[in-house]
């Protein structure tokens, strides 16, 4: 990639898009084209077509998406499938129409079947039923993967699909109603310590396993893949290691210095039992993550909460 190449990062203010943009900037790229959601509604087919006709980006990173935790996914099911499908369809199709040299589509580990063998290999996609709570989001993301695959097959487009594991990092969402588990737990423990609360409530049994990747590591992987990966099949990005929600809670409790109790509300859903990524493929290409979970959480707690 030429350092003067025009790069469109869709979702540049989100946690993932902003991390990828910081990485490209650190590598000396300067020619970015970006729009906020207010400036460009990616659900609007004509607006996206006009944008591509005007700007003609050479490279596209599609990190824009409607995202949320288990409550948001299960509550706004129609919005999650509609909005994600529309955004993807418009950006991917216009990238083909306007001859984009390379497009990277970012998905999620929730694309895999609920009971797929662990760790999750790329070839288990569509081999079983999805987790019900996030099925609409997962189906939208699977459609995006298949669009990239088939635009490559029919038109020869260099469109790749990257599936990160659970992410955390700068610009995360800490709203307790629609955030993911790690930022929600960080906020809960910090506030419990500040308020001298006797216990912290955690949804579910605490037994599901989750893998977490810092967005700075994901950004490194995305930059690496833009240079070195061009295949029709998707590729996983993760650490290859996971821990239970209870273990995660105990780690955050320790780092925050909270001394109260943990209360597991078993009336709330657990979600998928385990979602460990098989990262053999990307490791064989020569990429591995650098930031440990302890280091990453410690950094975010300091930066976001002053802990």
N, C-alpha and C positions, 0 to 999 in steps of 0.2 A: 504494500500500500504506500503510495506517495504521500509524503507528509503534508502536501497542499491539497490532497483529495477532499472533496466536499462530503462530509459525513452527516447524515440525518439520524439523530438519536430521538426516537419516539419515546416519550416518558422520561425526559432528561431531568425532571425535578423529583422523580420518585427515588426510592432507595436504591434500586438496581441501576436505573438509567444514569443517575448522578454519579454513582461509583464508576460506571463504565466511562463516562465523560471525563472524570478526573484522571483515570488511567490513560486515556488517549492524550489528554493535555500533558500529562507527565512524560509521555513518549514523544512530545514535540508536534503533535497535530494541532492545527489552529483554525481550520476552515469547517466550522460546525454550522449546521442549520437546525434551529430548534424552534418549537412553538409550544406555548402552554395550551392546556385543554380549552381555555377560554378563547385563545387566538385561533385554534384549529380543532374542530370537533371531529375526531377520527371516525366517529360513527356515521358521519355525513359523506356519502359517496362523492358527490360533486365537489365538496370542499377539499377532499383529499386529492381528487383528480386535478383540481386547479392548483393546489400546492405543489404537486410533483411537476406539473407542466411549467410552473414558474421557477422553481428552485433547481430542478434536475439534479438531485443528489447522486453521487457515485456509489456510496455505500450507505446501507440502512441497518440500524440496530433497532429491532422492534421490542422495546421493553415496556411499552405502554400497555396497561391492562387494568381491568377492574378486579381488585383483589381484596381479600379479607380473611378473617379467621373462621372458625367452625360455625359461629352464630350467623355472621353475615352471609356466608355461603349457603346456609340452610334456609335463611329467612328471605333473601332476595334472589331466589333461584332463577326467575325469569330474567331479571336484570343481568345476572352473571353470565347466562348463556347468550343473551341477545347482544349486550354491549361488547363482550369479548369477540364474538363472531364477527360483528360489524367492523370493529377496529382492524382485526387481522385481515379480513377479506379485502378491505379497502387498501391497506398499506401494501400487502403482498401483491395484489393485482396491479396496482399502479407502479410498483417496483419493476414488475415485468414489462408493463406498457412503456415505461420510460428508460428501459435498458440499464437498470442498476447493476453494477458489477458484482456486488455480493450483498446478500441480506442475511442477517442473523435473527432468527425468531427464538424468543425466550419463553420457555414453558415452565413446568413444575413437576415435582415428583408425584403429584396426585393423579397424573395421567395413567399410572399403573393400576392393574386390578387390585382390589382390596386384599385378596388372599394370594397374591403372586409370591412365588418362592423368593426368599431373602438370601443374599442381597438382590435388589431389583436390577435385572439385566435389561438392556435396551430391547432385546427381542421378545420380551414378555408383553409388550404393548398389545392391547386388544385380545389378550388370551383369557380374559375372565371378567366378572362383574366389577364395577367401580364402587368405591365407598359412596353410600347414598348422600351423605351430607354435602359433599362437594362435587357430585356428579355433573351438574350443569357446567361448572367451571372446567372440570376435567374434559368434558366432551368438546367444549370450545377449543381448548388447547390441543386436543388430539386432531381436531379439524385443521388447526394451523399447521401442525406437523405434516399432515397429509397434503395440505396445499403446497407446502415447500417441496415435498417429495415429488408431487405430480407436476408442478410447474417445471421442476428440473427434468422430469421424464419427458414431458411433451415439448417444452420450449428451450431446454438446455440451461435454465437459470441456475446460477450458483447461489442457491438458497439453502442455508443450513439451520438445523433445529438443535437448540441447547437446552437441556433439562437440569436445572439446578435443584439441589435438595433444599430443605428449609433454610431460609436466609435471615440474617440479622446484621445490623450495622447503622451507620449514620443515615439520618432521614427516615428512620423506621416510624411505624405508627404505634402509639402507646395508648390509644383509646381502648378502654376496657370492654367496650361493646363490640368492637369489630377488629381488634388487633390479633396477631398470632400469639402463640403461647409464650415464647421467650420474652418479647417486650412487655407483654401483659404481666408476667411474673416479676420482671425487674421493677416495674412500677408498683405492683402490689407490695413487694418486700420493702421498697424504699419508703412508701407511704405508711406501712405498718410500723416501721422503725420510728418514723417521724411522729406518729400518733400514739406510740406506745401501745399498739393493738396487741391483745393477747394471742391472736392466731391469724394466720393467713389462709384464706380459702383457695383451694386448688380444684379445678374441675376434674371429675372422673376419679379413677382409681389410683392414678399415678404409675400404673404398670406399662402403658404403651411406650415403645421406644421411638426416639426421634434423633435425627442427625441434623447438625447445624453447621452452616458455612458462613463465614464473614463475607460481606459484600465486596470488600477489597480483594479477597481471594477470588471471588467470582469474576470480578472485573479483570484480574490478571488472566484468568482462564479464558474469558471472552476475547481479550486482546490476542492471546496465544492462538485461539481457534480461528480467528479472522485471518491469521497469517498461515496457519498450518492445516486447516481442516476443510475438506470439500467432498463430502459424501452425502448420498441421499438419506441415509439412516440417521436418526437422532443420536446425540451423545450426552451421557450423564456427566454432571459436575458435582462433586461432593468431597467429603473427607474419607468416606469408607468406614467411619466409626460412629457409633451412636450410644445413647444412654437413655434410661427411663426418665419419664417426666418427674418422678420423685427424686432421682439423682440430680436432675437439672435444678429442681427447686432447692435441694440441699446445698448445691454449689452456690446459687445466687444468695441464699440465706447467709452462707459463710462470708461471701464477698461483701455483702451489705452490712454484716455485723448485727443481723436481727436475732433476737434471743427468744422469740415466742414459739408457738407450736404451729404445726402444719395440720390443716383440716381438709381431708379429701371428700368433696361432695360427690358421692357415687350416684346421685340422681342425675347428674350431668353426663353428657356423652364422652366417651373416650376417643372416638374417631378410629382411624385405621390402627390396628395393633402394632404394626411396625412398618417403616418406610426407609430402610437402609439402602442406599444406592450402591450398585456395583460400578466402581470407577476404574476398572481394569483398562478399559478402552482409552480413556484420556491419560492415564498414567503411562501406558505403553507408548503414547505419543510424546511423552516427556514432561508432562505438567503434574505438579503436586501442590497442595495448599501449604501455606506457611504459618497461618495464625491459629494457635490452639484455642479451644473453647474458653478456657479459663482466662487467657490473655485477652481475647476478644470481648468477653463480658466485662472484665475489669476496665478495659478502655472505654466501653460505652457507658458504664456506670459513672465513670469520672467525667466524661464529656457531657452526658445528658443530665445527670442528676447531681454532679459534684460530690460523688461518694468516693 
